[in-house]
């Protein structure tokens, strides 16, 4: 008869179904309260409350008295709290294990696998289910003795000293969640890098059992059945403590839904408007009259003839906010099957002979499957200027397009006939495996060219690196190119075309480290401590430096790391944190968190970061291979290079036996 619920106002509430009366359990000024659960007797609500410092606590709420009690405190992040089905225990996940993993590249540590499952006997009279077992044989004296209260029905909660009764399941630290406890068994998910496993721990047997690789589960209301999910397949089986081996997935092939598309699109349009109303970072909606905006576009929804029309209308509606990161799309759109064309990582030109000459071979890194360039692999021995005479024995002078012979051949073995002149006479045939995307090769080739160009133009004194995005791939690229160039006297960092992400604090922190001293060992050269590039730095930006690619040059300037050259950045930094699903699977990104500076002014959004020196690359010159922005960076950094050796000579060795 009562419903607990939370909302984007970051409150947690109880509504009485019959009286419609609403009570506030708690509110948070640090984030949405997302996890909350009733006790089996409905007398308590347990919930996770986020803190401004990034921590999270578990709290209990007494429905009868309105009293709140902090269970875990703020020293360790805790959450996903649930009651056991008999109401004896409170269980939750908490990050209390600190076992650092040290980087192989730099002196830095990461704390992984920090969580375990914890439990609390709610009553002081409930013994620990993990207490040492008494295995001594006792004589029966005939007396009645005394009985320990193992907890009755309902949830008897003794708040006094509740945090002191926290127990840890004796399991390996990991990444856990989705706890369920019934009787002597605790069930939970363990999330790994590659898969997720459902496990159970037995209080009776004191052991953990792996029940199988499943992505999620839910237990039926009568506690007898369990629904397991693995990918998009679902299985129903009986509850148990042995590995689950369900025979067949639930047959979903006959599940059909008759949809009134126009009614659905009307609902999605309204839902998009509501989501933006409730989640957009600014309650003033950037000055837009949001109700008027709804009315402006809503009459057009009835005219939509397909999902793409609705997407366009929602895009126009949220565009009224004049804000970055307002993206929408997806849903029930027709999917056209795609057939990949095999590509050779080369540019071809047909000459008068009718055969195709190789005019350029893209440089690859064949030890990396993502950068494999087919014509450079061992045994192929192709060169710029060679001719492709035939593909799979079909002469190329008999067809209009050689790629027609490579349709659906990506990753497959293909015969290529090569010659250094446009004739079959004297040709040789080799086996290659075409790729399905040449973009990584073009990017790799461009970066390698820039590295060599900067090295040549500066006499080997200046390094170059490009950061394509601020995600994992961009961080990987930075780490690959930064550390080998520590000893360069200067560094050009290219942020142009950066697609954004979240790792700009990591990269900026690396670059902002300051020299403390030099380390020296006998018969070795001195090196910096910490290990950094201590020379001048130049940053390149353009109008495609976006999102966290905007934020990075802002950090670069704030840390006074060097000169910024190029074009003003994109200017979109109000961040998103995932989408709430629409009924047809579509998505809407809602800009939810913004940045303002120490002076109280909103920064970057709508303007971007201005360079210190404005240089605009002319497309015609860029097409010819002339990069005016990079050339300016070379000019500026050469003028900033130190005249002598950056690392001073080793000082005279000390004489501590005969002090002065």
C-alpha positions in Angstrom: 0.0 0.0 0.0 3.0 2.3 0.0 5.4 3.1 -2.8 9.0 4.3 -2.4 10.3 6.3 -5.3 13.0 8.9 -6.3 13.1 11.7 -8.8 15.5 14.1 -10.5 15.0 16.6 -7.8 17.2 14.2 -5.9 14.7 13.3 -3.3 13.5 9.9 -2.0 9.8 9.7 -1.1 7.0 7.4 0.1 3.5 7.7 -1.2 0.5 6.0 0.4 -1.5 4.4 -2.3 -4.8 4.9 -0.5 -4.5 8.3 1.1 -2.2 9.8 -1.6 -0.2 11.3 1.2 3.5 11.8 0.4 6.4 11.8 2.8 10.0 12.8 2.2 12.5 10.2 3.2 15.6 12.2 2.3 17.2 14.5 -0.3 20.7 14.7 -1.6 22.5 17.8 -3.0 25.2 15.6 -4.6 23.2 13.4 -7.0 20.1 11.3 -7.6 19.2 8.6 -5.0 19.0 5.6 -7.3 19.1 2.5 -5.0 16.5 1.9 -2.3 14.7 -1.2 -0.9 12.0 -2.1 1.6 12.5 -4.4 4.5 10.4 -7.6 4.2 8.0 -6.2 6.9 7.8 -2.8 5.2 8.9 -1.0 8.4 12.2 0.2 7.0 13.7 1.6 3.9 17.4 1.2 3.1 18.9 3.5 0.6 22.2 4.7 -0.9 22.9 8.4 -0.5 25.6 10.1 -2.6 27.9 12.6 -1.0 29.4 15.7 -2.5 32.9 14.3 -2.1 32.2 11.4 -4.4 31.5 9.0 -1.6 28.3 7.2 -0.9 26.7 6.0 2.3 24.0 3.5 3.3 21.2 4.9 5.4 18.2 3.3 7.1 14.8 5.1 7.4 12.3 4.1 10.1 8.9 4.5 8.4 7.0 4.7 11.7 9.1 7.4 13.4 10.7 9.1 10.4 14.2 8.6 11.9 17.2 8.3 9.6 20.3 6.4 10.6 23.7 6.4 8.9 24.8 2.8 8.7 28.2 2.9 7.0 29.7 6.4 7.4 31.5 8.3 4.7 35.0 6.7 4.9 34.3 4.0 2.4 32.0 4.1 -0.6 29.1 1.8 0.0 25.8 1.0 -1.7 23.4 -1.4 -3.4 22.0 -2.2 0.0 19.2 -4.9 0.5 17.6 -6.8 3.3 17.8 -10.5 3.5 14.5 -12.2 2.8 14.0 -13.1 6.5 14.8 -9.5 7.6 17.8 -10.6 9.8 20.6 -9.0 7.8 21.4 -5.9 5.9 23.7 -6.5 2.9 25.6 -4.1 0.8 28.7 -3.6 -1.4 31.5 -1.5 -0.1 35.0 -0.5 -1.5 37.2 -1.2 1.5 40.1 -3.2 0.0 43.1 -1.2 -1.2 45.5 -3.3 -3.3 47.3 -1.0 -5.8 48.3 -2.1 -9.3 51.4 -0.2 -10.4 51.8 0.9 -14.0 54.5 -0.6 -16.1 55.1 2.7 -17.9 55.2 5.3 -15.2 55.2 5.6 -11.5 51.5 5.6 -10.9 49.0 3.3 -9.3 45.4 2.2 -9.9 43.1 0.7 -7.3 41.1 -2.0 -8.9 38.8 -4.7 -7.4 38.2 -2.8 -4.2 34.8 -4.1 -3.3 33.4 -7.0 -1.3 29.9 -8.0 -0.1 29.3 -6.9 3.5 26.5 -7.7 5.9 25.2 -6.5 9.3 23.1 -8.5 11.8 20.3 -6.0 12.4 19.6 -7.2 15.9 22.2 -7.4 18.6 20.8 -10.8 19.5 21.3 -12.2 16.0 24.6 -14.1 16.0 27.1 -13.6 13.2 26.5 -16.2 10.4 30.3 -16.1 9.9 31.2 -16.8 13.5 33.7 -19.6 14.2 31.9 -22.9 14.4 32.0 -24.8 17.7 33.2 -28.3 16.7 33.7 -29.6 20.3 31.7 -32.6 21.4 29.6 -31.7 24.5 28.1 -34.0 27.1 24.3 -34.0 27.4 23.7 -33.1 31.0 20.0 -33.3 30.7 19.6 -29.6 31.4 17.5 -27.3 29.2 20.3 -24.8 28.9 19.8 -21.4 27.3 18.8 -20.5 23.7 20.2 -17.8 21.6 17.7 -15.6 19.8 18.5 -16.2 16.1 16.1 -13.4 15.1 12.4 -13.7 14.7 10.1 -12.7 11.9 10.3 -9.2 10.7 13.2 -6.8 10.8 14.3 -6.1 14.4 16.8 -3.3 14.0 19.0 -2.1 16.8 20.6 1.1 15.6 22.9 1.6 18.5 26.4 0.5 17.3 25.1 -0.8 14.0 28.2 0.2 12.1 30.3 -1.8 14.5 28.5 -5.0 13.5 29.6 -4.9 9.8 31.0 -8.2 8.6 32.8 -9.0 5.3 32.0 -12.1 3.3 35.3 -14.1 3.0 35.6 -13.7 -0.7 38.2 -12.2 -3.0 38.0 -8.4 -3.6 36.4 -7.6 -6.9 33.6 -5.7 -8.4 30.3 -6.9 -7.0 26.6 -6.0 -7.2 23.0 -7.2 -7.3 22.8 -8.9 -3.9 20.1 -11.3 -2.9 20.0 -13.2 0.4 17.7 -16.1 1.4 18.3 -18.5 4.3 22.0 -19.5 4.4 22.9 -18.3 0.9 23.9 -15.0 -0.5 23.8 -14.5 -4.2 25.7 -11.7 -6.1 27.1 -10.8 -9.4 30.9 -10.4 -9.9 31.7 -8.1 -12.8 35.0 -8.9 -14.7 36.8 -7.3 -17.6 35.3 -9.8 -20.1 32.3 -11.4 -18.5 30.0 -11.4 -15.5 29.4 -14.3 -13.2 26.6 -15.2 -10.7 28.0 -16.5 -7.5 26.6 -17.7 -4.1 28.2 -17.9 -0.7 26.9 -20.5 1.8 26.9 -19.6 5.5 26.5 -23.2 6.3 29.3 -24.6 4.2 31.5 -21.5 4.4 32.3 -21.6 0.7 31.7 -19.7 -2.5 30.2 -21.3 -5.6 30.3 -20.0 -9.2 26.8 -20.5 -10.6 27.8 -19.6 -14.1 28.5 -16.8 -16.5 25.3 -14.7 -16.5 24.9 -10.9 -17.0 21.9 -10.4 -14.7 19.3 -12.2 -12.7 16.1 -11.7 -10.7 14.4 -13.9 -8.2 10.6 -14.6 -8.3 8.4 -13.2 -5.6 8.0 -16.7 -4.0 11.8 -17.1 -4.0 11.5 -20.4 -5.9 12.5 -19.5 -9.4 15.3 -17.4 -10.9 15.4 -15.6 -14.2 18.9 -15.5 -15.7 20.0 -13.2 -18.6 23.0 -13.9 -20.8 23.3 -11.3 -23.5 19.8 -11.0 -25.1 18.8 -14.5 -24.0 16.7 -15.4 -20.9 16.5 -18.5 -18.9 14.1 -19.6 -16.1 15.1 -22.3 -13.7 14.7 -23.3 -10.0 16.7 -21.6 -7.3 19.7 -23.6 -6.1 23.3 -23.5 -5.0 24.8 -25.6 -7.7 25.9 -24.2 -11.1 23.0 -23.3 -13.3 22.8 -25.2 -16.5 19.5 -24.2 -18.0 18.5 -26.3 -21.0 16.8 -23.8 -23.3 16.3 -20.1 -23.4 12.9 -18.6 -23.2 11.4 -18.6 -26.7 10.8 -15.0 -27.6 10.2 -15.6 -31.3 6.4 -15.4 -31.0 6.5 -12.2 -29.0 4.8 -9.6 -31.2 3.5 -6.2 -30.5 1.0 -4.2 -32.5 2.2 -0.6 -32.4 0.3 2.6 -33.3 3.3 4.4 -34.6 1.8 7.9 -34.4 0.6 7.4 -30.8 4.1 6.1 -30.0 5.8 9.0 -31.7 3.6 11.4 -29.8 4.6 9.8 -26.5 8.3 9.8 -27.4 8.1 13.5 -28.4 6.5 14.4 -25.0 8.9 12.2 -23.2 11.9 13.9 -24.8 10.5 17.3 -23.8 10.0 16.1 -20.2 13.4 14.5 -19.9 15.1 17.7 -21.1 12.9 19.7 -18.7 13.9 17.6 -15.7 17.5 16.8 -16.5 19.0 19.8 -18.3 21.6 21.4 -16.1 19.9 24.8 -16.1 16.5 25.1 -14.6 16.0 28.2 -16.6 16.5 26.2 -19.8 19.1 28.7 -21.1 16.3 31.3 -21.2 14.0 29.3 -23.5 10.3 29.3 -22.8 10.2 25.5 -22.6 6.4 25.2 -22.6 6.2 27.4 -25.7 8.9 25.3 -27.4 6.8 22.2 -26.8 3.7 23.8 -28.4 5.8 25.1 -31.3 6.8 21.7 -32.6 4.1 19.4 -31.2 1.6 20.0 -34.0 4.1 18.6 -36.5 4.4 15.2 -34.8 1.2 14.1 -36.4 2.7 14.7 -39.8 5.7 12.4 -39.2 5.8 9.6 -41.7 8.7 7.7 -40.3 11.0 7.6 -37.2 13.6 9.8 -38.9 11.0 12.6 -39.2 10.4 12.4 -35.4 14.1 12.4 -34.7 14.4 15.6 -36.8 11.5 17.3 -34.9 13.0 16.3 -31.5 16.4 17.6 -32.8 14.8 21.0 -33.7 13.0 21.2 -30.4 16.1 20.6 -28.3 18.1 22.8 -30.6 16.1 25.7 -29.1 18.4 25.4 -26.1 21.4 26.5 -28.1 23.5 24.0 -26.3 26.1 21.4 -27.2 25.7 17.7 -26.6 21.9 17.8 -27.3 21.9 14.6 -29.4 19.0 12.3 -30.3 18.4 9.4 -32.6 17.9 5.6 -32.9 14.6 3.9 -32.4 12.7 1.8 -34.9 14.5 2.7 -38.0 14.9 0.3 -40.9 18.3 -1.4 -40.9 19.9 -2.0 -44.2 22.3 -4.9 -44.3 25.9 -3.8 -45.2 28.4 -5.8 -47.1 32.0 -4.8 -46.5 34.3 -4.1 -49.4 37.9 -5.4 -49.1 40.5 -2.6 -49.1 44.2 -2.9 -49.8 45.5 0.1 -47.8 46.7 1.8 -51.0 45.7 4.3 -53.6 45.3 3.2 -57.2 45.4 4.9 -60.6 44.3 3.5 -63.9 46.6 4.3 -66.8 46.3 3.9 -70.6 47.1 0.2 -70.3 43.9 -0.5 -68.5 45.7 -1.9 -65.5 45.8 -0.1 -62.1 49.1 1.3 -60.8 49.8 1.7 -57.0 50.4 5.4 -56.4 50.6 5.2 -52.6 50.9 2.5 -50.0 49.7 3.5 -46.5 52.2 2.9 -43.8 50.9 0.4 -41.2 52.0 -1.4 -38.1 51.4 -5.0 -39.0 52.0 -6.3 -35.5 48.7 -4.5 -34.5 45.7 -6.1 -36.2 44.0 -2.7 -36.2 46.8 -1.2 -38.2 47.5 -4.0 -40.7 48.4 -2.7 -44.1 47.9 -5.6 -46.5 50.4 -4.7 -49.2 53.2 -4.2 -46.6 52.9 -7.6 -45.0 55.7 -10.1 -45.2 55.8 -12.0 -48.5 53.8 -9.5 -50.5 56.7 -7.2 -51.4 54.5 -4.6 -53.2 55.9 -1.2 -54.0 54.7 2.2 -55.1 54.7 2.2 -58.9 53.8 -1.5 -59.2 50.8 -2.5 -61.2 47.9 -4.8 -60.1 47.4 -7.0 -63.1 44.6 -9.2 -61.7 42.6 -10.0 -58.6 41.6 -13.6 -58.2 42.8 -14.3 -61.8 40.4 -11.6 -63.2 42.5 -9.2 -65.3 41.9 -5.6 -64.2 42.0 -4.3 -67.8 38.7 -6.2 -68.4 36.6 -4.5 -65.7 35.7 -0.9 -64.8 36.2 -1.0 -61.0 38.8 -3.3 -59.2 36.8 -3.0 -55.9 34.0 -5.0 -57.5 36.3 -8.0 -57.2 36.9 -7.2 -53.5 33.2 -7.2 -52.5 32.8 -9.1 -49.3 36.4 -10.1 -49.3 37.6 -8.2 -46.1 39.6 -10.6 -44.0 39.6 -13.3 -46.6 42.5 -14.6 -48.7 42.7 -12.9 -52.1 45.1 -13.5 -55.0 46.7 -10.3 -56.2 48.8 -10.4 -59.4 51.6 -7.8 -59.3 54.1 -6.6 -61.8 56.5 -3.6 -62.0 55.1 -2.9 -65.5 51.6 -3.0 -67.0 51.7 -6.4 -68.6 50.9 -10.0 -67.4 54.3 -11.1 -68.7 56.7 -11.7 -65.8 54.0 -11.0 -63.2 53.8 -12.7 -59.9 50.8 -13.7 -57.7 50.7 -13.2 -53.9 48.1 -13.8 -51.3 46.8 -10.8 -49.3 44.0 -10.4 -46.8 42.1 -7.1 -47.5 40.9 -5.0 -44.6 37.4 -3.4 -44.3 38.4 0.1 -43.2 41.4 2.2 -44.2 40.7 5.1 -41.9 43.0 3.9 -39.1 45.8 3.5 -41.7 45.3 7.0 -43.0 45.4 8.4 -39.5 48.5 6.4 -38.5 50.2 7.5 -41.7 49.4 11.1 -41.0 50.7 11.0 -37.5 53.9 9.2 -38.5 54.4 11.8 -41.3 54.0 14.7 -38.7 56.5 13.0 -36.3 59.1 12.7 -39.0 58.4 16.2 -40.4 58.8 17.9 -37.0 61.9 15.8 -36.3 63.4 16.9 -39.6 62.5 20.5 -39.3 64.0 20.8 -35.8 67.1 18.8 -36.2 65.6 16.0 -33.9 65.1 18.4 -31.0 61.3 18.6 -30.9 58.8 15.7 -30.5 55.2 15.6 -31.8 52.1 13.7 -30.7 48.5 13.8 -31.7 45.6 13.0 -29.3 42.6 11.9 -31.4 40.1 11.9 -28.6 39.9 12.0 -24.8 38.7 8.4 -24.4 40.7 5.2 -23.8 42.0 5.3 -27.4 43.2 8.9 -27.1 44.9 8.1 -23.7 46.5 5.1 -25.3 47.8 7.2 -28.1 49.2 9.8 -25.7 51.0 7.1 -23.6 52.4 5.5 -26.8 53.9 8.8 -28.1 54.7 10.8 -24.9 57.0 8.6 -23.0 59.4 7.8 -25.9 59.9 11.5 -26.5 60.7 12.5 -22.9 64.2 13.5 -23.8 63.2 15.8 -26.6 64.0 19.5 -25.9 60.5 20.5 -26.8 57.1 19.0 -27.6 54.3 19.9 -30.0 50.9 18.5 -28.8 48.2 18.3 -31.4 44.6 18.5 -30.1 43.1 19.2 -33.5 40.0 17.1 -34.4 39.9 15.7 -30.9 36.5 14.0 -30.5 36.2 14.4 -26.7 35.8 12.0 -23.8 36.9 12.3 -20.2 40.7 11.8 -19.8 41.9 15.4 -20.2 42.6 15.6 -16.4 45.0 12.7 -16.7 46.9 14.1 -19.7 47.0 17.6 -18.3 48.3 16.3 -15.0 51.1 14.4 -16.7 52.1 17.5 -18.6 51.9 19.9 -15.6 54.3 17.9 -13.4 57.2 20.0 -12.3 60.9 19.1 -12.0 62.0 18.4 -8.5 65.6 17.3 -9.1 67.8 15.1 -11.4 68.5 11.4 -10.6 72.1 10.2 -11.3 73.7 6.8 -11.0 77.3 5.9 -11.7 78.2 5.3 -15.3 74.7 6.5 -16.4 73.3 9.8 -17.6 71.2 11.9 -15.3 67.4 12.1 -15.8 64.6 14.1 -14.5 62.6 13.3 -11.4 59.7 12.9 -11.9 60.1 11.5 -15.4 58.9 14.5 -17.5 59.6 16.4 -20.6 60.9 19.7 -19.2 61.2 21.6 -22.5 58.8 24.2 -24.0 55.4 23.0 -25.2 53.0 24.1 -28.0 49.4 23.0 -28.3 47.6 22.9 -31.7 43.8 23.4 -31.7 41.1 23.9 -34.3 37.3 24.2 -34.6 37.0 20.4 -34.4 38.6 20.2 -30.9 35.4 19.3 -29.1 34.0 18.5 -25.7 36.8 17.2 -23.5 39.0 18.3 -26.5 37.8 21.8 -25.6 38.5 21.3 -21.9 42.1 20.1 -22.5 43.3 23.4 -24.0 41.5 25.2 -21.2 43.5 23.2 -18.7 46.7 23.7 -20.8 46.3 27.5 -20.5 45.3 27.4 -16.8 48.4 25.4 -16.0 50.5 27.8 -18.1 52.0 24.9 -20.1 52.8 26.8 -23.2 51.5 28.5 -26.4 48.2 27.6 -28.0 48.2 27.9 -31.9 45.4 27.4 -34.4 41.7 28.0 -34.4 39.2 28.6 -31.6 37.8 25.3 -30.3 34.3 23.9 -30.8 32.8 25.2 -27.5 30.7 22.4 -26.2 31.5 21.2 -22.7 28.2 20.7 -20.8 28.4 17.0 -20.2 26.1 14.1 -20.6 25.9 10.9 -18.5 24.0 8.4 -20.6 20.5 8.2 -21.9 17.1 7.2 -20.6 15.5 4.7 -23.0 12.5 5.6 -25.2 9.8 3.0 -25.7 11.3 2.1 -29.2 14.9 2.0 -28.1 15.8 5.6 -29.2 18.1 7.8 -27.2 18.3 11.4 -26.0 21.4 12.9 -24.5 20.7 15.6 -21.9 23.4 18.0 -21.0 23.4 17.6 -17.2 26.6 19.1 -15.7 28.4 22.4 -16.6 31.6 24.2 -15.7 32.2 27.6 -14.2 35.4 29.2 -13.2 36.8 30.4 -9.9 35.5 33.9 -10.7 32.0 32.6 -11.0 31.7 32.8 -14.8 30.5 30.0 -17.1 33.5 28.8 -19.2 34.0 27.4 -22.7 30.4 26.5 -23.6 29.2 28.4 -26.7 32.6 30.0 -27.4 35.4 27.6 -27.0 39.0 28.3 -26.2 40.8 31.0 -28.1 44.4 30.3 -29.3 47.3 32.6 -28.4 48.2 32.7 -32.1 45.5 32.4 -34.7 46.4 30.3 -37.8 43.8 29.1 -40.2 44.7 26.2 -42.5 43.7 27.0 -46.1 42.0 23.9 -47.6 43.7 24.3 -50.9 47.1 24.4 -49.3 46.2 21.6 -46.9 45.2 19.5 -49.9 48.7 20.0 -51.2 50.1 18.7 -47.9 51.0 22.1 -46.4 50.0 22.4 -42.7 50.4 26.1 -41.9 49.3 25.5 -38.2 52.0 22.9 -37.7 54.6 25.0 -39.5 53.7 27.9 -37.1 54.1 25.6 -34.1 57.5 24.6 -35.3 58.5 28.2 -35.8 57.3 29.2 -32.3 58.8 26.2 -30.4 62.2 26.6 -32.2 62.4 30.1 -30.8 61.7 28.8 -27.3 64.2 25.9 -27.3 67.0 26.3 -24.7 70.3 27.2 -26.1 72.3 24.7 -24.1 71.7 21.3 -22.6 68.5 21.0 -20.6 70.1 18.6 -18.1 73.0 20.3 -16.4 76.4 18.6 -16.1 76.8 16.3 -13.1 78.3 18.5 -10.2 81.6 17.7 -8.6 81.3 14.6 -6.5 81.2 15.3 -2.7 84.1 14.7 -0.4 82.4 13.8 2.9 85.6 12.5 4.5 87.4 15.9 4.3 84.7 18.5 4.6 85.6 22.1 4.1 
